């Protein structure tokens, strides 16, 4: 079951044209699940995961920085659905 955060600012960011474009570009550059590849499996990436949860920010400016600023592949991760769910469970995040 997929649940979405109740944070309105977070929802707005993930529904923005800017995020949708960045997500699409990232998936084009990383078409395979990065966690599965690390374990020797080949599975298509469907989701783009924020390694540092956007919701962990305290201000909208910090949220925007976490959402949009890709730093040498350290903030985003292309994942299949099972790996994305697992990533959120590990973070104890309220989304996914």
N, C-alpha and C positions, 0 to 999 in steps of 0.2 A: 504494500500500500504506500502510495506517495503522498506525503503531506507537505504543505508549503508553510513557510514561516508566516506568522501573523504580523510581522513587522512591515508596515506599509512602505517605508523607505526602501527596504530590501526588495519587496515585491516590485516597486516602481523601477528599481535598477535592473532587475532581471527581465522586465518586460520592455525595457528601453531598446530603441533601434541600435544604439551604440553597443549594448551588450550582445544583441542578436548578431550583429556584424562581427564582433570580436570572437564570439563563440563559433560562428561559421568559419571564420578564417583559421581559428585554432584547430578545429576538426579537420579542415582541409590539409593542414600541415601535419597533423597527428591523427591519421585515420584509424589507427589501432589502439586498443586499450593499453595504456602504458603499464599498468600493474600486471596484466596478463602477459604482456611481452617480457617483462622482467622475470616472470616465472617460466618462460619458454612456451607460452600458449599464444595462439593467434585468434583474436576476437575483435570485431569491429567496435570502435568507440562510438557511443551514442550521446554521451553527456560530457560536459566540461565542468570539472570540479574545482572549486576554489580551495587550495591547500590551506590557506589561512582563512577561516570562515569570515565572510563579509559581515555577518551578524555580530562578530566579536568587537567590532568598532564601536566607539562611543559617540561619534558625531557623524552626520551625513557626509562630511568631507572625508573622514577616515573610511567610511563605507565605500565611497566612490573610488578612493585610492586603492583599496583592496579589490574592488570589483574590476577595475579597468587597467590598472598598471601592471603589466606583465614584466617581471624582472628575470631575464635569462631562464625562463621556464620554471621558475620557483614558485609561482603563485597559481598556475593553472595546471590541470592534469586531465588528459583525455581518458575517459573511462567507459567501460561497458556498464550496463544497468546493475548487475550484481556487485561489481566492484564499487560503484558509486554509492549504493546502499550501505555496503560494508564501510566505506570511508566515513559516511555520516554517523554510522553506529560507533565507530572508533572515536569520532569527535564528540559524540553525544549531542549532535546538532538536532535542531527541531525541524529541519527540512529533510527531504527525501525520507 
